[in-house]
Amino acid sequence: MSGRMACTSTDHAALERRLGAIETKLDRLDEAIRGTPANGTRPGILTRLDRLEQTEHGRSRLLWVILGAAGTLAVTAAWQHLFGA
């Protein structure tokens, strides 16, 4: 004997049900990652992550502008205090 058991129709049906359940779960995961681009109402994780990264980039630039303006004001105030204007 080769050690392999014969697959019955019951086993085959159970395997098909199991594979169907796995396929359904994979479809749900794919939709969660990519979203539903057909109607655009549910963006996926990739789109949402990209939006968060863009927002963070904008906030970072705004912070540098504010720090630059504050530094310029501080230097101007010190200059006026030291040398009078």
C-alpha positions in Angstrom: 0.0 0.0 0.0 1.1 3.5 -0.7 -0.2 4.9 2.5 -2.7 7.2 0.8 -6.4 7.0 1.6 -9.1 7.2 -1.0 -11.0 10.5 -1.0 -14.7 10.0 -0.6 -17.4 12.3 -2.1 -18.1 13.5 1.5 -14.5 14.5 1.9 -14.5 16.2 -1.5 -17.6 18.2 -0.7 -16.1 19.2 2.7 -12.9 20.4 0.9 -14.9 22.4 -1.6 -16.9 24.1 1.2 -13.7 24.9 3.0 -12.0 26.3 -0.1 -15.1 28.4 -0.8 -14.9 29.8 2.7 -11.2 30.6 2.3 -11.9 32.3 -1.1 -14.6 34.4 0.5 -12.2 35.5 3.3 -9.5 36.3 0.7 -12.0 38.4 -1.3 -12.9 40.4 1.9 -9.2 40.9 2.7 -8.5 42.1 -0.9 -11.4 44.5 -0.7 -10.2 45.9 2.7 -6.7 46.5 1.3 -7.6 47.8 -2.2 -11.1 49.2 -1.4 -14.0 49.2 -3.8 -12.8 51.4 -6.7 -16.0 50.8 -8.7 -18.1 53.1 -6.6 -15.3 54.8 -4.6 -17.3 54.9 -1.4 -15.0 52.6 0.5 -11.4 53.4 0.1 -9.0 50.7 1.0 -6.2 50.6 3.5 -3.6 51.6 0.8 -5.6 54.7 -0.1 -6.2 55.7 3.5 -2.5 55.2 4.3 -1.5 57.4 1.4 -3.9 60.1 2.5 -2.4 60.0 6.1 1.2 60.3 4.7 0.2 63.3 2.5 -1.4 65.0 5.5 1.6 64.4 7.7 3.9 65.8 4.9 1.8 68.9 4.8 1.8 69.3 8.6 5.6 68.9 8.6 6.0 71.7 6.0 3.7 74.0 7.9 5.7 73.4 11.1 8.9 74.4 9.3 7.2 77.6 8.0 6.0 78.5 11.5 9.4 77.8 13.0 11.1 79.9 10.3 8.7 82.8 10.9 9.2 82.6 14.7 13.0 82.5 14.3 12.9 85.5 12.0 10.7 87.4 14.5 13.1 86.5 17.3 16.2 87.7 15.4 14.4 90.9 14.4 13.3 91.6 18.0 16.8 91.0 19.3 18.3 93.2 16.6 16.0 96.0 17.4 16.6 95.6 21.1 20.4 95.7 20.7 20.7 98.4 18.1 17.5 100.3 18.5 15.4 101.2 15.5 
